[in-house]
């Protein structure tokens, strides 16, 4: 079997742009090499991590932050520092491994990895991770406690649909006929 040789077309020549020398402060022209701007090399293989760019939209209080006072937030908050005061939100709270919170927490959802000394009231889900410590009462619609978590207090699992009002009692309906007629007795 014979193989046929097919010649490859040569690549088109690369056109080089003319280079114009640029004078320095003393109006002296530099050599061609010095007059050219240095190329900028961008290496995306190992970008330097930007700690504020990769938190997925969460607000973060890092481990070196200490706050005395109440905290309110809207969407998501990760606390990894120390907080002494109440935390109120309709958002999602994550208590980091280094966190130590002393105060009442009322939020939509919470995940605890660190220490909380105070009561927690959650509208939806509360998750206590394996190395967390919670000293206080807990009230949530859904509760997940991993093995190894320390929880000292009372817990109450509620249903999200129940309102604060008690269910109305059914009314008693009385017939206008005498009772005897209802049982088939003769008059």
Secondary structure, DSSP 8 states (H G I E B T S, - for coil): ----------------------B-TTS-B--HHHHS--------TT----TTTSSTT-EEE-TT-EEES-EEESSEEEE-SEEES-EEESSEEEE-TT-EEES-EEEEEEEESSEEES-EEEEEEEEE-TT-EEES-EEESEEEE-TT-EEES-EEE--TT--SS----------SS-HHHHTT---
